[in-house]
Amino acid sequence: MSKLTVYAPPPEVRSTLFKHHPPDVIPPTSELEQLNMELRLLKQKVIERSHKAENDLRIVEDSLRRMKEKEANRSVDKIKREHDYGMWYIFSYL
């Protein structure tokens, strides 16, 4: 079971100022305000994605740690079983 989810793509900036803007022309205030609002929204979405990435990384690291601990425990159990079997084998001939 994975707790990780797919990342949503960032929203597109629709403002024409962002895509292509002639350097000689001063854009209207309404377009500048719209671009400012879109960029703030984009910034918020990027911050949300970074928090999600941190959480996903933490989940992956925890899963990896648990897998390593589980493998180490299996190795210890295997060694104990081999030791117990060896002792049983030795004492069975006495």
HUSULVEN-V621617 format. One record per residue. N is the residue number from 1. RES is the residue in three letters. PSI is psi in whole degrees, -180 to 180 (NA if undefined). NEAR is the number of other ideal C-beta (glycine too) atoms within 8 Angstrom. Layout:
n = (N N)
res = (RES RES)
psi = (PSI PSI)
near = (NEAR NEAR)
//
This chain:
n = (1 2 3 4 5 6 7 8 9 10 11 12 13 14 15 16 17 18 19 20 21 22 23 24 25 26 27 28 29 30 31 32 33 34 35 36 37 38 39 40 41 42 43 44 45 46 47 48 49 50 51 52 53 54 55 56 57 58 59 60 61 62 63 64 65 66 67 68 69 70 71 72 73 74 75 76 77 78 79 80 81 82 83 84 85 86 87 88 89 90 91 92 93 94)
res = (MET SER LYS LEU THR VAL TYR ALA PRO PRO PRO GLU VAL ARG SER THR LEU PHE LYS HIS HIS PRO PRO ASP VAL ILE PRO PRO THR SER GLU LEU GLU GLN LEU ASN MET GLU LEU ARG LEU LEU LYS GLN LYS VAL ILE GLU ARG SER HIS LYS ALA GLU ASN ASP LEU ARG ILE VAL GLU ASP SER LEU ARG ARG MET LYS GLU LYS GLU ALA ASN ARG SER VAL ASP LYS ILE LYS ARG GLU HIS ASP TYR GLY MET TRP TYR ILE PHE SER TYR LEU)
psi = (126 137 -1 145 166 142 133 142 150 150 149 143 120 -12 135 -22 -35 -37 -51 129 123 133 -19 -22 136 123 155 154 -38 -39 -39 -41 -40 -44 -43 -44 -43 -40 -36 -42 -44 -41 -44 -42 -39 -40 -43 -42 -38 -38 -41 -41 -40 -45 -43 -40 -41 -41 -45 -44 -41 -42 -43 -43 -45 -39 -42 -42 -41 -42 -41 -41 -38 -42 -44 -44 -40 -43 -41 -43 -43 -41 -46 -40 -41 -41 -41 -42 -42 -47 -21 -21 -2 NA)
near = (2 3 5 6 5 3 7 5 4 8 8 4 10 4 10 7 9 9 7 4 9 5 4 3 6 2 8 5 6 6 11 10 8 9 12 8 8 13 10 8 9 11 8 8 10 9 8 8 11 8 8 10 9 8 8 9 8 8 10 9 8 8 8 8 8 8 8 8 8 8 8 8 8 8 8 8 8 8 8 8 8 8 8 8 8 8 8 8 8 8 7 6 5 4)
//
